[in-house]
């Protein structure tokens, strides 16, 4: 699978402008990844302040695709217990 550039928070906590978020902003703690909906201008601003870094992350197949592939191979898929 292809690697994708993602933006990870390096500061203890940041506030980023996130389109669609309540109030237009969201808080992120160190180690969290910014959502893809964050604009390039906001990423540039946060990088300029040294609050985030760009990392390459391997794409992960979604659970439905993984379950379908396992079913086709004859391997039972792992089920997640219901939330209580």
Secondary structure per residue as TSV (DSSP state, phi and psi in degrees):
chain	resnum	aa	ss	phi	psi
A	1	X	-	360.0	155.0
A	2	X	-	-80.5	145.6
A	3	X	E	-81.1	150.5
A	4	X	E	-127.4	139.9
A	5	X	E	-79.0	128.1
A	6	X	E	-126.8	163.0
A	7	X	E	-115.2	119.4
A	8	X	E	-109.5	139.7
A	9	X	E	-74.4	130.6
A	10	X	-	-108.5	-20.1
A	11	X	S	-77.8	165.6
A	12	X	S	-58.8	-46.1
A	13	X	E	-157.5	144.4
A	14	X	E	-133.0	162.6
A	15	X	E	-115.4	123.6
A	16	X	E	-121.2	146.1
A	17	X	E	-75.3	119.8
A	18	X	-	-126.3	109.8
A	19	X	T	-56.5	132.7
A	20	X	T	92.6	-14.4
A	21	X	S	-77.9	152.4
A	22	X	G	-60.6	125.2
A	23	X	G	77.7	-1.4
A	24	X	G	78.5	3.8
A	25	X	E	-134.6	156.9
A	26	X	E	-145.2	150.3
A	27	X	E	-97.1	140.1
A	28	X	E	-134.5	134.4
A	29	X	E	-90.9	165.1
A	30	X	T	-53.5	135.8
A	31	X	T	93.4	-16.1
A	32	X	-	-78.3	154.5
A	33	X	B	-100.1	141.0
A	34	X	-	-72.5	145.5
A	35	X	-	-68.8	157.8
A	36	X	T	-65.0	-17.9
A	37	X	T	-76.2	-10.1
A	38	X	S	-67.5	131.6
A	39	X	-	-70.5	158.6
A	40	X	H	-61.7	-36.1
A	41	X	H	-63.2	-39.9
A	42	X	H	-68.9	-40.4
A	43	X	H	-61.4	-44.1
A	44	X	H	-61.6	-41.5
A	45	X	H	-63.3	-47.3
A	46	X	H	-66.1	-38.6
A	47	X	H	-66.2	-40.1
A	48	X	H	-61.4	-30.4
A	49	X	T	-86.6	-3.9
A	50	X	T	75.0	25.8
A	51	X	-	-94.4	-18.7
A	52	X	E	-136.7	164.5
A	53	X	E	-134.2	155.9
A	54	X	E	-97.9	129.6
A	55	X	E	-130.5	152.1
A	56	X	E	-90.7	131.2
A	57	X	E	-128.0	133.1
A	58	X	E	-68.5	136.4
A	59	X	-	-63.5	137.5
A	60	X	-	-105.1	131.3
A	61	X	-	-67.5	145.1
A	62	X	-	-70.6	162.1
A	63	X	H	-62.5	-36.2
A	64	X	H	-65.4	-42.5
A	65	X	H	-66.1	-39.5
A	66	X	H	-65.5	-41.4
A	67	X	H	-65.2	-39.9
A	68	X	H	-64.8	-40.2
A	69	X	H	-65.9	-39.7
A	70	X	H	-67.6	-39.6
A	71	X	H	-64.4	-39.3
A	72	X	H	-66.4	-30.5
A	73	X	H	-85.5	-6.4
A	74	X	T	86.0	11.6
A	75	X	-	-101.1	128.7
A	76	X	-	-67.2	138.8
A	77	X	-	-77.7	147.5
A	78	X	-	-73.7	138.1
A	79	X	-	-107.2	141.5
A	80	X	-	-89.7	130.2
A	81	X	-	-63.9	148.0
A	82	X	-	-64.4	146.0
A	83	X	-	-72.1	142.4
A	84	X	-	-102.7	360.0
